[in-house]
């Protein structure tokens, strides 16, 4: 932070967070698509 004649200036530190548009542009359905669980049925899912 630095002080100016009229107040305080705050500058962000670290990498900038991606916007939703940037996240969607990086999304690859071949890599991230499909089922979240690779296992079979478990617990109350058993019939």
VENTA-V856098 format. One record per helix or strand of 2 or more residues. SS is the DSSP state (H for helix, E for strand). FROM is the first residue (numbers start at 1). TO is the last residue. If there is no record, write none. Layout:
# VENTA-V856098
SS_FROM_TO, SS_FROM_TO
This chain:
# VENTA-V856098
E_2_3, E_8_9, H_20_26, H_29_32, H_43_45
